[in-house]
Amino acid sequence: MQALLDYDIAADPNAAYMRSQVPCARRIDLPAAAQANPRLSPRPQILSLNTFYWPIQAGAPSFRHTRYGFDQYPYITRFAQYQDYVGDWMGLSGRTDSIPNPACVDAAHRNGALALGTVFQPYFSATPGAVTDFIAQDSKGGYLVGDKLVDLAAYFGYDGYFLNIEGMTISRGQADDLAAMFESMHARAYAKGMPAFYLQIYDALWTDGSGEYENRFDEHNAGWIVPGRKVDSIFVNYAWPQGFAEADWAHSGDYVAPSVTLAEQRGLDPFRTLFFALDIGEENDGVHANALDYYADQVIPLNGERPPVASLALFSQSDRLVRRTRAQLGSQAADLSALQEAVHIADRRFWSGKAENPAIPATPVHPTVEQVLSPHWVPQYGIANFVPERSVIAKLPFTTRFNTGQGDRFFLRGAPAGQRVWYSMSIQDVLPTWQWWTRDLDGTTGAKELLHIDYDHSVAYDGGNSLRLSGPLSECAGTEARLFKTAIDADRPVVVSLLVRDGSLGSTGLVRLGVSYAHAPDHTVWLTARGRRADANGWRRIEFEAAPRRGALITAVSVGVVAPSGAPLGDYTVYVGELRIAARGAAQQPSTPTGLRVDASAPSDSGSGLTVGLRWRSARDRVWYYDLRTAGASPQWLGRISGDAYVLDAVSPGTRVALVAVAPDGTESEPAVVTVR
């Protein structure tokens, strides 16, 4: 505790480089008819307590405490749209474990989810007040550690904490102080103007200080949650499901219904306060079964077949997903390309469902306990079979280059501008809401002979990825890929443009753009292309315009491919490198960045060149991100961030570095330039 209190942000030369400065986006609220599955209730929430940047290769060194880097293939999920709270399990080391990785904070906030740090097993003195412990107070009665935790969240840009206090017993007085500290933390965060501050406590400590897992919400732990006070929610320990098999906790009782009833009797919303936890990391261990297939529907019924009653928490899905995928591949897991692709598929099935299409309901399965406890059992359900997708797309302009946060190379304007493998969740775009909701031109979801859609790592316009639509295409056939859920005001002209590139001869000529409106959210209106022009390096921009519709709301944006009449076309491939939605009017160029300077430099650990810290003054308006490139006619990409600081590695002395501000519509500023010395 003393080390935490002694930590001084102002004295830490690395602190400025580990801040998240991405504000938490506001999520849109649409009628259920606009969802992939209209039967799903939007009320249940998902908390994901996970380890970020998990290495996918067995025996690979850990790099989960980095924000961005090169030459590694970490697990990076592409499904923030199904997560309401994102907790970084154990956070950053070497500073304080409570601080979440800023890359996960950036990605969560960009998609409207709150990001949480972790308080793990805090120390309580056996003699209260004898030494500095978790609930130590200053001379004025303030809580030293609680104040520090709020101050860290305010500076580093995250939203609160998951409080893991288990396996210990404290006195009733200490428990009362703990509750008072939680209240004071909320008050301090409010006074600091934090837009949200959130605390979730693990179900392992009674309000009288006794250490005990209840596996439900009852009179022993309910006192932690009081409307408007203390903690915001509880992470109900894993043994809550009816039919849980662990010897010490085995039971056949219904723990969910009494928990929900008690919450409602106390004036609490069970969807906001009760998170029944699923131990994804340990499923198939002989105890926890396969969580989604066997337990989840006790809280949120599959496919919306019955009303849900509360929310779910997921623990350590990255660990389990990667380990299971390696085991399934066997010796093939040594092929990094095959392993990476298999991990992406497994991740998509975990979130979008086994069909890899969130609009296709899951086929109910009724496995035996023995089946789901087997390590060979493959999950049959995905999160999208229980809760609907979320979206933040309402404010214009909106641009995505389908950048997943990692790539084999980096591209600028369609040309390779960096040859190294790279990763950075900090610059992951807002990705397609539905991955992948495909249907034919008659609106039949999951129809046969549809084109396949996925991210492509070999071709991109900007960043590391594009979308690739590919497969056999027959005469008069077509595919609609419903990509983004939106709430865009259509009272004025809305311009949607695509950057496309041929993958097969003439493929870009068959690309269409469609929108859906709130009065008929399942119907797609295909827009007429108003212009096509060459961009760069084989990319073409196609522009479409949705005419004004008084009082209308655009609720979905689709990309389609329509084959003309005539001879069958055979194999078809097209790449989509950017989708931009904007109001009609001239783009506004951002101002040239100011204050660019070399903050610090030292010999690189790689033994090549310098590690250089750069700082500048960040503009709060009209800037999507900042790009760092070599100055000159053929710039090489060096880094990207939504903030005011970046660390470059292996930079040669004398390198001229250009800093470019990029607006939300992709318009770039004139560069600011500094020379590395």
C-alpha positions as CSV (number, residue, x, y, z in Angstrom):
1,M,0.0,0.0,0.0
2,Q,2.8,2.4,0.8
3,A,4.3,1.9,-2.6
4,L,1.0,2.9,-4.2
5,L,0.7,6.0,-2.0
6,D,4.4,6.9,-2.8
7,Y,3.8,6.7,-6.5
8,D,4.0,10.2,-7.9
9,I,2.5,10.7,-11.4
10,A,4.5,13.9,-11.9
11,A,7.7,12.2,-11.1
12,D,7.1,9.3,-13.5
13,P,8.7,10.0,-16.9
14,N,6.6,7.3,-18.5
15,A,3.2,8.3,-17.2
16,A,2.3,10.7,-20.0
17,Y,2.8,7.9,-22.5
18,M,0.4,5.5,-20.8
19,R,-2.6,7.8,-20.6
20,S,-5.8,7.1,-22.5
21,Q,-7.3,10.3,-23.9
22,V,-10.1,8.7,-25.9
23,P,-13.4,9.9,-24.4
24,C,-16.1,7.2,-23.9
25,A,-18.4,7.4,-26.8
26,R,-22.2,7.5,-26.3
27,R,-24.1,4.4,-27.4
28,I,-27.2,4.7,-29.5
29,D,-30.6,3.5,-28.5
30,L,-32.8,1.9,-31.2
31,P,-35.9,-0.2,-31.2
32,A,-35.4,-4.0,-31.1
33,A,-36.5,-4.3,-34.8
34,A,-33.1,-2.8,-35.8
35,Q,-31.2,-5.6,-34.1
36,A,-29.7,-8.7,-35.8
37,N,-32.1,-10.7,-33.5
38,P,-35.1,-8.5,-32.6
39,R,-36.1,-11.0,-29.9
40,L,-33.1,-10.2,-27.7
41,S,-33.6,-7.8,-24.8
42,P,-31.1,-4.9,-24.6
43,R,-31.3,-4.8,-20.8
44,P,-28.7,-7.5,-19.8
45,Q,-25.2,-6.2,-19.7
46,I,-21.9,-8.0,-20.3
47,L,-18.8,-7.4,-18.1
48,S,-15.6,-8.9,-19.5
49,L,-12.7,-9.4,-17.1
50,N,-9.9,-10.4,-19.3
51,T,-6.2,-10.4,-19.9
52,F,-5.2,-8.3,-22.9
53,Y,-2.6,-9.0,-25.5
54,W,-2.5,-12.7,-24.5
55,P,0.3,-14.4,-26.6
56,I,-1.2,-16.8,-29.1
57,Q,2.0,-18.9,-29.5
58,A,2.9,-21.3,-26.8
59,G,6.0,-20.2,-24.9
60,A,6.0,-16.7,-26.4
61,P,7.2,-13.9,-24.1
62,S,4.6,-11.8,-22.4
63,F,4.0,-8.4,-23.9
64,R,0.6,-7.8,-22.4
65,H,2.0,-4.8,-20.4
66,T,2.9,-2.9,-23.6
67,R,0.6,-0.4,-25.3
68,Y,1.8,-1.1,-28.8
69,G,4.7,-2.8,-30.5
70,F,6.2,-4.8,-33.4
71,D,7.0,-8.3,-34.4
72,Q,4.3,-10.0,-32.2
73,Y,0.9,-11.6,-32.8
74,P,-1.1,-11.0,-29.6
75,Y,-4.8,-12.0,-29.2
76,I,-6.8,-8.8,-30.0
77,T,-10.6,-9.2,-29.9
78,R,-12.7,-7.4,-32.5
79,F,-16.0,-7.5,-30.6
80,A,-16.2,-4.5,-28.2
81,Q,-19.8,-4.1,-29.4
82,Y,-20.9,-6.9,-27.1
83,Q,-19.1,-5.6,-23.9
84,D,-20.5,-2.9,-21.6
85,Y,-17.6,-3.0,-19.1
86,V,-14.1,-4.1,-20.0
87,G,-11.9,-5.0,-17.0
88,D,-8.1,-5.5,-17.5
89,W,-7.3,-8.5,-15.3
90,M,-4.3,-7.5,-13.1
91,G,-3.5,-4.4,-15.2
92,L,0.0,-3.0,-15.8
93,S,2.9,-4.2,-13.8
94,G,6.0,-2.2,-12.9
95,R,3.9,0.7,-11.8
96,T,0.6,-0.3,-10.0
97,D,-1.3,-3.4,-11.0
98,S,-4.5,-1.3,-10.6
99,I,-4.0,0.6,-13.8
100,P,-5.5,-1.0,-16.9
101,N,-3.6,-1.2,-20.2
102,P,-4.3,2.1,-21.9
103,A,-4.7,0.3,-25.3
104,C,-7.7,-1.6,-23.9
105,V,-9.1,1.6,-22.5
106,D,-8.8,3.3,-25.9
107,A,-10.6,0.5,-27.7
108,A,-13.3,0.2,-25.0
109,H,-14.1,4.0,-25.0
110,R,-14.1,4.2,-28.8
111,N,-17.0,1.7,-28.6
112,G,-18.8,3.1,-25.7
113,A,-17.8,0.6,-23.0
114,L,-16.4,1.6,-19.6
115,A,-12.9,0.4,-18.8
116,L,-11.9,-0.8,-15.3
117,G,-8.7,-1.4,-13.5
118,T,-8.3,-4.2,-10.9
119,V,-7.7,-4.0,-7.2
120,F,-6.4,-7.4,-6.3
121,Q,-6.2,-8.7,-2.8
122,P,-5.5,-5.5,-0.9
123,Y,-3.8,-5.6,2.5
124,F,-5.8,-5.1,5.7
125,S,-3.8,-4.7,8.9
126,A,-4.6,-7.2,11.6
127,T,-4.4,-4.3,14.0
128,P,-6.6,-1.6,12.5
129,G,-4.7,1.7,12.3
130,A,-1.4,0.2,13.2
131,V,0.2,0.4,9.7
132,T,-0.8,1.8,6.4
133,D,-3.3,-0.5,4.8
134,F,-6.2,-0.4,2.3
135,I,-8.5,1.7,4.4
136,A,-5.9,3.9,6.0
137,Q,-7.1,7.4,6.8
138,D,-5.4,10.8,7.0
139,S,-5.7,13.3,9.8
140,K,-9.0,14.7,8.3
141,G,-10.6,11.3,7.9
142,G,-10.0,11.0,4.2
143,Y,-9.1,7.6,2.8
144,L,-5.6,7.7,1.5
145,V,-5.7,4.7,-0.9
146,G,-9.2,5.4,-2.1
147,D,-8.2,9.0,-3.0
148,K,-5.1,7.7,-4.8
149,L,-7.1,5.2,-6.8
150,V,-9.5,7.8,-8.0
151,D,-6.7,10.2,-8.9
152,L,-5.0,7.5,-10.9
153,A,-8.2,6.8,-12.8
154,A,-8.7,10.5,-13.5
155,Y,-5.2,10.9,-14.9
156,F,-4.8,7.7,-16.8
157,G,-8.3,8.0,-18.3
158,Y,-10.2,4.9,-17.1
159,D,-13.5,4.6,-15.3
160,G,-13.2,2.6,-12.1
161,Y,-12.2,-0.8,-10.6
162,F,-13.1,-4.4,-10.2
163,L,-12.5,-5.1,-6.5
164,N,-11.1,-8.6,-5.9
165,I,-11.1,-9.1,-2.1
166,E,-11.2,-12.8,-1.3
167,G,-9.9,-15.4,1.0
168,M,-9.7,-13.0,4.0
169,T,-11.7,-12.0,7.0
170,I,-11.7,-8.5,8.4
171,S,-13.4,-6.9,11.4
172,R,-16.9,-5.4,11.2
173,G,-15.3,-2.0,11.8
174,Q,-12.9,-2.5,8.9
175,A,-15.8,-3.5,6.7
176,D,-17.7,-0.4,7.6
177,D,-14.6,1.7,6.8
178,L,-14.4,-0.1,3.5
179,A,-18.0,0.8,2.6
180,A,-17.4,4.4,3.6
181,M,-14.2,4.5,1.4
182,F,-16.2,3.3,-1.6
183,E,-18.7,6.1,-1.0
184,S,-15.9,8.6,-0.7
185,M,-14.3,7.4,-3.9
186,H,-17.6,8.1,-5.8
187,A,-17.8,11.5,-4.3
188,R,-14.2,12.3,-5.2
189,A,-14.6,11.1,-8.7
190,Y,-17.8,13.3,-9.1
191,A,-15.9,16.3,-7.7
192,K,-13.2,15.8,-10.3
193,G,-15.8,15.9,-13.1
194,M,-15.3,12.3,-14.2
195,P,-18.2,11.4,-16.5
196,A,-18.6,8.0,-15.0
197,F,-17.0,6.2,-12.1
198,Y,-17.7,2.5,-11.5
199,L,-16.9,0.0,-8.8
200,Q,-17.7,-3.7,-8.9
201,I,-17.0,-6.0,-5.9
202,Y,-16.3,-9.7,-6.1
203,D,-18.7,-12.0,-4.2
204,A,-16.2,-13.1,-1.6
205,L,-16.6,-10.8,1.4
206,W,-19.7,-10.3,3.6
207,T,-20.6,-6.8,4.7
208,D,-19.7,-7.8,8.3
209,G,-16.2,-8.6,7.2
210,S,-16.5,-12.4,7.1
211,G,-14.7,-13.9,4.1
212,E,-17.2,-16.1,2.3
213,Y,-18.4,-16.9,-1.2
214,E,-22.2,-16.7,-1.4
215,N,-22.6,-17.6,-5.1
216,R,-25.8,-15.4,-4.9
217,F,-27.0,-12.1,-3.8
218,D,-28.3,-12.3,-0.3
219,E,-28.4,-10.7,3.1
220,H,-24.7,-11.3,3.7
221,N,-23.4,-9.3,0.7
222,A,-26.4,-7.1,-0.3
223,G,-25.3,-4.3,2.0
224,W,-22.4,-3.5,-0.4
225,I,-24.9,-2.1,-2.9
226,V,-27.2,0.7,-1.8
227,P,-29.0,2.9,-4.4
228,G,-26.6,5.7,-5.2
229,R,-23.9,4.6,-2.7
230,K,-21.0,2.2,-2.1
231,V,-20.4,-0.1,-5.0
232,D,-22.3,-0.2,-8.3
233,S,-22.6,-4.0,-8.8
234,I,-21.5,-7.4,-7.7
235,F,-19.6,-10.2,-9.5
236,V,-21.5,-13.3,-8.3
237,N,-19.0,-16.1,-7.8
238,Y,-19.0,-19.0,-10.2
239,A,-20.9,-21.6,-8.3
240,W,-24.3,-19.9,-8.7
241,P,-25.7,-22.2,-11.5
242,Q,-28.3,-24.7,-10.7
243,G,-26.6,-28.1,-11.0
244,F,-23.0,-26.8,-10.3
245,A,-20.7,-29.8,-9.9
246,E,-17.8,-28.8,-7.7
247,A,-17.7,-30.9,-4.6
248,D,-17.4,-28.1,-2.1
249,W,-20.1,-26.0,-3.8
250,A,-22.3,-28.6,-5.5
251,H,-26.0,-27.8,-5.3
252,S,-29.3,-28.3,-7.2
253,G,-30.9,-25.1,-5.9
254,D,-32.0,-22.0,-7.9
255,Y,-29.7,-19.2,-6.7
256,V,-30.6,-16.8,-9.5
257,A,-34.3,-16.1,-8.9
258,P,-34.0,-15.3,-5.1
259,S,-31.0,-13.0,-6.0
260,V,-33.1,-11.1,-8.5
261,T,-36.1,-10.9,-6.1
262,L,-33.9,-9.5,-3.3
263,A,-32.4,-6.9,-5.6
264,E,-35.8,-5.7,-6.8
265,Q,-37.1,-5.6,-3.2
266,R,-34.2,-3.3,-2.4
267,G,-35.0,-1.0,-5.3
268,L,-32.1,-2.2,-7.4
269,D,-32.1,-2.9,-11.1
270,P,-30.8,-6.5,-11.4
271,F,-29.5,-5.9,-14.9
272,R,-27.2,-3.1,-13.5
273,T,-26.3,-4.6,-10.2
274,L,-26.1,-8.4,-10.6
275,F,-23.5,-10.0,-12.8
276,F,-23.5,-13.8,-12.6
277,A,-20.0,-14.8,-13.4
278,L,-18.9,-17.5,-15.9
279,D,-15.3,-18.8,-15.5
280,I,-14.5,-19.1,-19.2
281,G,-10.8,-19.6,-18.4
282,E,-11.4,-22.8,-16.5
283,E,-14.3,-24.2,-18.4
284,N,-13.9,-27.9,-19.2
285,D,-11.7,-28.3,-16.2
286,G,-14.0,-31.0,-14.8
287,V,-15.9,-28.4,-12.7
288,H,-17.1,-25.3,-14.5
289,A,-18.5,-27.0,-17.6
290,N,-18.8,-25.1,-20.8
291,A,-20.1,-21.8,-19.6
292,L,-22.1,-20.4,-22.5
293,D,-23.6,-23.7,-23.6
294,Y,-24.6,-25.0,-20.2
295,Y,-25.1,-22.1,-17.7
296,A,-25.7,-18.8,-19.4
297,D,-29.3,-19.3,-20.2
298,Q,-30.2,-19.6,-16.5
299,V,-29.7,-15.8,-16.5
300,I,-30.3,-14.8,-20.2
301,P,-32.4,-17.3,-22.2
302,L,-31.0,-18.4,-25.5
303,N,-32.3,-16.6,-28.6
304,G,-34.6,-14.4,-26.5
305,E,-36.9,-17.3,-25.9
306,R,-37.9,-16.0,-22.4
307,P,-37.3,-12.7,-20.6
308,P,-33.8,-12.3,-19.1
309,V,-33.4,-11.6,-15.4
310,A,-29.9,-10.2,-14.8
311,S,-26.5,-9.7,-16.4
312,L,-23.4,-11.8,-17.0
313,A,-19.7,-11.4,-16.3
314,L,-17.0,-13.3,-18.3
315,F,-13.7,-14.2,-16.8
316,S,-10.5,-14.8,-18.9
317,Q,-12.0,-15.8,-22.2
318,S,-8.7,-14.9,-24.1
319,D,-6.7,-17.5,-22.1
320,R,-9.2,-20.3,-22.7
321,L,-9.9,-19.4,-26.3
322,V,-6.2,-19.4,-27.3
323,R,-5.4,-22.6,-25.3
324,R,-8.4,-24.5,-26.8
325,T,-7.5,-23.4,-30.3
326,R,-3.9,-24.5,-30.0
327,A,-5.1,-27.9,-28.7
328,Q,-7.5,-28.3,-31.6
329,L,-4.8,-27.6,-34.1
330,G,-2.3,-29.9,-32.6
331,S,1.0,-29.9,-34.5
332,Q,-0.5,-27.4,-37.0
333,A,-0.4,-24.8,-34.2
334,A,3.3,-24.4,-35.0
335,D,2.2,-22.6,-38.2
336,L,1.7,-19.1,-37.0
337,S,-0.5,-18.1,-39.9
338,A,-2.8,-21.0,-39.4
339,L,-2.9,-20.4,-35.7
340,Q,-3.7,-16.8,-36.0
341,E,-6.5,-17.5,-38.5
342,A,-7.9,-20.2,-36.2
343,V,-7.9,-17.9,-33.2
344,H,-9.8,-15.2,-35.2
345,I,-12.4,-17.7,-36.2
346,A,-12.7,-19.0,-32.6
347,D,-13.1,-15.5,-31.3
348,R,-15.8,-14.7,-33.9
349,R,-17.7,-17.8,-32.9
350,F,-17.4,-16.9,-29.2
351,W,-19.0,-13.5,-29.8
352,S,-21.1,-13.9,-33.0
353,G,-22.2,-17.5,-32.5
354,K,-21.3,-20.8,-34.0
355,A,-22.7,-19.7,-37.4
356,E,-20.4,-16.7,-37.4
357,N,-23.5,-14.6,-38.1
358,P,-25.3,-12.9,-35.3
359,A,-28.6,-12.8,-37.2
360,I,-28.7,-16.7,-37.2
361,P,-30.2,-18.0,-33.9
362,A,-28.3,-20.7,-32.2
363,T,-29.5,-24.3,-32.5
364,P,-30.4,-25.4,-29.0
365,V,-28.2,-28.2,-27.7
366,H,-28.8,-30.3,-24.6
367,P,-25.5,-31.9,-23.8
368,T,-24.9,-34.1,-20.8
369,V,-22.7,-32.9,-17.9
370,E,-20.1,-35.4,-19.0
371,Q,-20.1,-33.9,-22.5
372,V,-19.6,-30.2,-21.5
373,L,-17.0,-31.1,-18.9
374,S,-14.9,-32.6,-21.7
375,P,-12.0,-30.5,-22.9
376,H,-12.9,-31.6,-26.4
377,W,-16.3,-30.0,-26.2
378,V,-16.5,-27.1,-28.7
379,P,-18.8,-24.2,-27.8
380,Q,-22.1,-24.2,-29.6
381,Y,-23.3,-20.7,-28.5
382,G,-21.9,-17.2,-28.8
383,I,-22.6,-14.0,-26.8
384,A,-24.7,-12.7,-29.7
385,N,-27.2,-15.5,-29.0
386,F,-27.9,-13.9,-25.7
387,V,-27.5,-10.1,-25.9
388,P,-27.9,-7.7,-28.9
389,E,-25.1,-5.7,-30.4
390,R,-24.3,-2.2,-29.3
391,S,-23.2,0.8,-31.5
392,V,-22.0,4.4,-31.2
393,I,-22.5,5.6,-34.7
394,A,-24.7,8.7,-34.7
395,K,-22.4,11.7,-34.9
396,L,-21.0,12.6,-38.3
397,P,-18.5,12.4,-39.9
398,F,-17.8,8.7,-39.2
399,T,-14.9,6.9,-40.9
400,T,-13.5,3.4,-40.6
401,R,-10.6,1.7,-42.5
402,F,-11.5,-1.6,-40.8
403,N,-8.2,-1.5,-38.9
404,T,-8.4,-4.3,-36.4
405,G,-5.4,-3.1,-34.3
406,Q,-2.8,-5.4,-35.8
407,G,-1.3,-6.1,-39.2
408,D,1.4,-7.8,-41.2
409,R,2.4,-4.4,-42.7
410,F,1.2,-0.8,-42.4
411,F,-0.3,1.0,-45.4
412,L,-0.8,4.7,-46.2
413,R,-3.0,5.6,-49.1
414,G,-2.8,2.0,-50.3
415,A,1.0,1.8,-50.4
416,P,3.1,-0.2,-47.9
417,A,4.6,2.3,-45.5
418,G,6.0,-0.2,-42.9
419,Q,7.1,-3.8,-43.4
420,R,7.1,-4.9,-39.8
421,V,4.4,-6.9,-38.1
422,W,2.7,-4.5,-35.6
423,Y,0.0,-4.4,-32.9
424,S,-1.9,-1.6,-31.2
425,M,-5.4,-1.8,-29.8
426,S,-5.1,1.9,-29.2
427,I,-5.8,2.5,-32.9
428,Q,-8.4,-0.2,-33.5
429,D,-11.2,1.4,-35.6
430,V,-14.8,1.1,-34.7
431,L,-15.3,-2.2,-36.5
432,P,-18.4,-3.6,-38.2
433,T,-21.3,-4.0,-35.7
434,W,-22.3,-7.4,-37.3
435,Q,-19.5,-9.9,-38.1
436,W,-20.8,-11.2,-40.4
437,W,-24.5,-10.6,-41.1
438,T,-24.8,-11.6,-44.7
439,R,-28.0,-12.2,-46.7
440,D,-29.1,-12.4,-50.3
441,L,-30.8,-9.6,-52.2
442,D,-34.2,-10.9,-51.1
443,G,-33.2,-10.4,-47.5
444,T,-32.8,-14.0,-46.6
445,T,-30.1,-14.3,-43.9
446,G,-27.7,-17.2,-44.3
447,A,-28.9,-18.1,-47.8
448,K,-26.7,-20.4,-49.8
449,E,-24.1,-19.3,-52.3
450,L,-23.3,-16.0,-50.6
451,L,-20.0,-14.3,-50.9
452,H,-17.6,-14.8,-47.9
453,I,-16.6,-11.7,-46.0
454,D,-13.6,-11.3,-43.6
455,Y,-10.7,-9.0,-42.8
456,D,-7.8,-9.1,-45.2
457,H,-4.2,-8.6,-43.9
458,S,-2.4,-8.4,-47.3
459,V,-4.2,-5.4,-48.8
460,A,-5.2,-2.2,-47.0
461,Y,-5.8,1.5,-47.8
462,D,-4.8,2.8,-44.4
463,G,-3.6,0.7,-41.5
464,G,-3.3,-3.0,-41.6
465,N,-6.6,-4.4,-42.9
466,S,-9.3,-4.1,-45.5
467,L,-12.6,-6.0,-45.9
468,R,-12.5,-8.8,-48.5
469,L,-15.7,-10.1,-50.2
470,S,-14.9,-13.2,-52.2
471,G,-16.3,-16.4,-53.6
472,P,-18.2,-17.8,-56.7
473,L,-20.5,-15.2,-58.2
474,S,-23.2,-16.3,-60.6
475,E,-25.4,-14.4,-63.0
476,C,-27.9,-12.0,-61.3
477,A,-26.8,-13.3,-57.9
478,G,-25.9,-10.9,-55.0
479,T,-24.8,-10.6,-51.4
480,E,-25.6,-8.0,-48.9
481,A,-23.2,-7.5,-46.0
482,R,-25.0,-5.6,-43.3
483,L,-22.1,-3.8,-41.5
484,F,-23.0,-1.0,-39.2
485,K,-25.9,-0.3,-36.9
486,T,-26.4,3.5,-36.8
487,A,-28.7,6.3,-35.6
488,I,-28.0,8.9,-38.2
489,D,-30.3,11.8,-38.7
490,A,-31.4,11.7,-42.4
491,D,-33.1,15.2,-42.5
492,R,-30.1,16.5,-44.5
493,P,-28.2,14.8,-47.4
494,V,-25.9,12.1,-46.1
495,V,-22.9,11.1,-48.2
496,V,-21.5,7.6,-47.9
497,S,-18.3,6.8,-49.8
498,L,-16.3,3.6,-50.2
499,L,-12.7,3.1,-51.1
500,V,-12.6,-0.1,-53.2
501,R,-10.0,-2.1,-55.1
502,D,-10.3,-4.9,-57.6
503,G,-9.4,-8.3,-56.4
504,S,-10.7,-9.9,-59.7
505,L,-11.1,-8.1,-63.0
506,G,-13.7,-5.4,-62.8
507,S,-14.9,-6.4,-59.4
508,T,-15.3,-2.8,-58.0
509,G,-17.9,-2.1,-60.7
510,L,-20.4,-4.5,-59.0
511,V,-20.2,-2.9,-55.5
512,R,-23.3,-1.3,-54.1
513,L,-24.1,0.7,-51.0
514,G,-27.3,0.4,-49.0
515,V,-29.0,2.0,-46.1
516,S,-32.0,1.1,-43.9
517,Y,-34.4,3.4,-42.2
518,A,-36.1,3.2,-38.8
519,H,-39.6,2.8,-40.2
520,A,-38.5,-0.4,-42.0
521,P,-35.2,-1.5,-40.5
522,D,-35.1,-4.8,-42.2
523,H,-35.4,-3.3,-45.7
524,T,-32.4,-2.1,-47.6
525,V,-32.5,0.9,-49.9
526,W,-29.8,0.6,-52.5
527,L,-28.3,4.0,-53.4
528,T,-27.1,5.1,-56.8
529,A,-23.5,5.9,-57.2
530,R,-23.0,9.6,-57.8
531,G,-19.4,9.5,-58.7
532,R,-16.4,7.2,-59.1
533,R,-12.8,8.5,-59.2
534,A,-9.3,7.0,-58.9
535,D,-7.6,7.6,-55.6
536,A,-4.1,6.0,-55.3
537,N,-2.4,2.7,-55.8
538,G,-5.3,0.9,-57.4
539,W,-8.0,2.2,-55.0
540,R,-11.1,3.9,-56.3
541,R,-13.6,6.1,-54.4
542,I,-17.3,5.5,-55.0
543,E,-19.6,8.1,-53.6
544,F,-23.3,7.6,-52.8
545,E,-25.8,10.1,-51.4
546,A,-28.9,9.4,-49.4
547,A,-31.4,12.1,-50.2
548,P,-33.0,14.0,-47.2
549,R,-36.0,12.3,-45.6
550,R,-37.8,14.5,-43.1
551,G,-37.8,12.9,-39.6
552,A,-36.1,9.8,-40.9
553,L,-33.2,7.9,-39.1
554,I,-30.7,5.7,-40.9
555,T,-30.4,2.6,-38.8
556,A,-28.0,0.4,-40.9
557,V,-25.4,0.7,-43.6
558,S,-24.7,-2.2,-45.9
559,V,-22.2,-3.1,-48.6
560,G,-23.5,-5.3,-51.5
561,V,-22.3,-7.0,-54.6
562,V,-24.7,-7.5,-57.4
563,A,-23.9,-9.5,-60.5
564,P,-25.3,-8.4,-63.9
565,S,-27.2,-10.5,-66.3
566,G,-25.1,-12.4,-68.8
567,A,-22.5,-15.1,-68.5
568,P,-21.6,-16.4,-65.0
569,L,-18.7,-14.5,-63.5
570,G,-17.0,-17.3,-61.6
571,D,-14.5,-16.4,-58.8
572,Y,-15.0,-12.9,-57.5
573,T,-12.9,-10.8,-55.0
574,V,-13.2,-7.1,-54.0
575,Y,-11.5,-5.2,-51.2
576,V,-13.1,-2.4,-49.3
577,G,-10.5,-0.1,-47.6
578,E,-12.6,2.6,-46.1
579,L,-16.2,3.5,-45.4
580,R,-17.0,7.1,-44.7
581,I,-20.3,8.7,-43.7
582,A,-20.6,12.5,-43.7
583,A,-23.0,15.4,-44.2
584,R,-22.8,17.1,-47.6
585,G,-20.3,19.9,-47.4
586,A,-16.6,20.7,-47.6
587,A,-14.2,18.9,-45.3
588,Q,-12.4,20.9,-42.7
589,Q,-8.6,20.5,-42.6
590,P,-7.3,20.2,-39.0
591,S,-4.7,22.8,-37.9
592,T,-1.0,21.9,-38.0
593,P,-0.1,20.3,-34.6
594,T,1.8,22.6,-32.3
595,G,4.4,22.0,-29.5
596,L,6.1,19.0,-31.1
597,R,9.3,18.2,-29.3
598,V,11.6,15.4,-28.3
599,D,10.8,14.7,-24.7
600,A,13.5,12.1,-24.0
601,S,15.8,9.8,-25.9
602,A,18.1,6.9,-25.0
603,P,19.8,4.0,-26.8
604,S,17.2,1.4,-27.9
605,D,17.1,-1.9,-26.1
606,S,17.1,-3.6,-29.5
607,G,20.6,-2.2,-30.0
608,S,19.6,-0.3,-33.1
609,G,19.2,3.5,-33.0
610,L,17.3,5.4,-30.3
611,T,14.2,5.1,-28.3
612,V,12.6,8.5,-28.5
613,G,9.7,10.0,-26.6
614,L,7.8,12.7,-28.5
615,R,5.3,15.1,-27.0
616,W,3.0,17.8,-28.5
617,R,-0.2,19.8,-27.7
618,S,-3.2,17.7,-28.5
619,A,-6.3,19.5,-30.0
620,R,-9.5,18.4,-28.4
621,D,-11.7,19.1,-31.4
622,R,-11.7,17.9,-35.0
623,V,-8.9,15.4,-34.5
624,W,-9.4,11.6,-34.9
625,Y,-5.8,10.6,-34.3
626,Y,-2.2,11.7,-34.8
627,D,0.1,10.0,-37.2
628,L,3.9,9.9,-36.9
629,R,5.8,9.3,-40.2
630,T,9.2,10.0,-41.6
631,A,9.2,13.4,-43.3
632,G,9.6,13.3,-47.1
633,A,8.0,12.4,-50.4
634,S,7.6,8.7,-49.5
635,P,6.8,8.6,-45.8
636,Q,7.3,5.6,-43.7
637,W,4.8,5.0,-40.8
638,L,6.2,5.2,-37.3
639,G,3.3,5.3,-35.0
640,R,-0.3,6.5,-34.4
641,I,-2.2,7.6,-31.3
642,S,-5.2,9.5,-30.1
643,G,-3.3,11.6,-27.6
644,D,-0.3,13.8,-27.1
645,A,2.6,11.5,-26.5
646,Y,4.3,8.6,-28.3
647,V,7.4,6.4,-27.9
648,L,9.3,5.5,-31.1
649,D,11.8,2.7,-31.0
650,A,15.0,2.1,-33.1
651,V,15.0,5.6,-34.7
652,S,18.2,6.6,-36.3
653,P,19.7,9.9,-35.1
654,G,19.0,12.7,-37.6
655,T,15.6,11.2,-38.6
656,R,13.1,13.9,-39.4
657,V,9.7,12.9,-37.9
658,A,6.5,14.4,-39.2
659,L,3.4,14.7,-37.0
660,V,0.1,14.9,-38.9
661,A,-3.3,15.5,-37.3
662,V,-6.1,13.5,-39.0
663,A,-9.8,14.6,-38.8
664,P,-12.7,12.2,-38.4
665,D,-13.4,12.4,-42.1
666,G,-9.8,11.4,-42.9
667,T,-8.7,14.9,-43.9
668,E,-5.0,15.5,-42.9
669,S,-3.3,18.6,-41.6
670,E,0.0,20.0,-42.7
671,P,2.8,18.2,-40.8
672,A,4.8,19.5,-37.9
673,V,8.4,18.3,-38.1
674,V,11.1,17.6,-35.6
675,T,14.6,16.1,-36.0
676,V,15.7,13.3,-33.6
677,R,19.0,14.0,-32.0
